Amino acid sequence: MVGVLAIAEGVGSLASSQVQFYSEVKREKISGDVNGMSGGPVFWNDGNAYGLLGFVKEAMVVEQNANDEMAMVHFICQRADYNLFASWASYADELFRKNEQL
C-alpha cells in the first residue's frame, strides 16, 4: 500500500481531541484519494523527544493550480495516547473473554 509522509509544524493542541493541519506533499506522491490514509499513525517530535499523537481520521487534497508540483493536504488527526490505546485493548480483551464464555 502506498503511503504518504507529511511534515507539519506548530500543530500543538492540548485541550482538543482532534488536531487539524496542512502539509505540502509532492503531487507525484499522491495516488488517487488520500482518504484511504485513515487510521495511519501521527507522531510528534520536538527535536529532542517524540511520541504518538494519534491517528489520521481524515485527509483531503486542497485544490490548487494543476501545474503546481506540490499539493496542500489537509489532515484531521484524532488524538490518542498510549493510555487510551491500552484501555481500548483492555476493553477488547474483556469483550473477547465474555464472548468466549457464551
matplotlib code that plots the C-alpha trace (Angstrom):
import matplotlib.pyplot as plt

x = [0.0, 1.3, 2.0, 2.4, 4.9, 3.8, 5.5, 3.6, 4.8, 3.0, 0.2, 0.0, -3.4, -3.5, -7.2, -8.7, -9.4, -8.7, -5.9, -6.1, -3.1, -1.9, 1.2, 2.7, 3.1, 4.6, 1.8, 3.7, 3.5, -0.3, -2.0, -5.8, -7.8, -5.9, -8.9, -7.5, -4.9, -7.5, -6.1, -2.4, -0.3, 0.6, 3.7, 5.0, 8.6, 10.1, 13.7, 14.6, 11.6, 8.9, 5.8, 2.4, -0.1, -2.9, -4.1, -5.4, -9.2, -9.5, -7.2, -8.1, -6.2, -6.9, -7.3, -4.5, -3.2, -2.9, 0.6, 1.9, 4.4, 3.2, -0.3, -1.6, -3.1, -5.5, -5.3, -7.6, -5.9, -7.8, -5.7, -5.0, -2.3, -0.8, -3.2, -6.2, -4.8, -4.3, -7.9, -9.1, -7.1, -8.3, -11.9, -11.4, -9.8, -12.7, -15.3, -13.5, -13.5, -17.2, -18.0, -15.7, -17.8, -21.1]
y = [0.0, 3.4, 5.7, 9.5, 11.1, 14.6, 17.0, 19.8, 22.4, 24.0, 21.6, 21.5, 21.3, 20.1, 20.6, 19.2, 15.7, 16.5, 18.3, 19.8, 20.8, 21.3, 19.9, 20.3, 16.9, 16.3, 15.6, 12.6, 11.0, 11.3, 8.5, 8.6, 9.5, 10.3, 9.4, 5.9, 7.1, 7.0, 5.1, 5.9, 6.9, 10.5, 11.2, 14.4, 15.4, 18.5, 17.8, 16.1, 13.8, 12.1, 10.1, 9.1, 12.0, 9.9, 8.6, 10.1, 10.5, 12.3, 13.7, 15.7, 17.4, 21.2, 22.0, 24.2, 25.1, 21.9, 22.9, 23.1, 20.4, 20.5, 19.9, 21.0, 18.2, 18.9, 16.3, 15.8, 13.8, 12.1, 12.4, 9.1, 8.5, 5.2, 5.1, 5.4, 2.6, 0.4, 1.0, 0.0, -3.2, -3.9, -3.4, -5.7, -8.4, -8.3, -8.4, -11.4, -13.2, -12.6, -13.9, -16.9, -18.0, -18.0]
z = [0.0, -0.9, 2.0, 2.3, 4.7, 5.6, 8.0, 9.7, 12.1, 15.1, 15.4, 19.2, 20.7, 24.3, 25.0, 21.8, 20.9, 17.2, 15.6, 12.1, 10.0, 6.4, 4.8, 1.4, -0.4, -3.8, -6.2, -7.6, -4.1, -4.1, -6.0, -6.0, -3.0, 0.2, 2.3, 2.3, 4.8, 7.6, 10.6, 9.8, 12.8, 13.5, 15.5, 17.2, 17.5, 19.2, 18.2, 21.5, 22.2, 20.1, 20.6, 19.3, 18.7, 17.4, 14.0, 10.8, 10.8, 7.5, 4.8, 1.7, -1.0, -1.2, -4.8, -6.3, -9.7, -11.8, -12.8, -9.2, -8.3, -4.7, -3.3, 0.1, 2.1, 5.0, 7.7, 10.7, 13.4, 16.2, 19.3, 21.1, 23.6, 24.9, 27.9, 25.6, 23.3, 26.5, 27.6, 24.1, 24.2, 27.7, 26.6, 23.6, 25.8, 28.3, 25.5, 23.9, 27.3, 27.7, 24.2, 24.7, 27.6, 25.6]

ax = plt.figure().add_subplot(projection="3d")
ax.plot(x, y, z, "-o")
ax.set_aspect("equal")
plt.show()
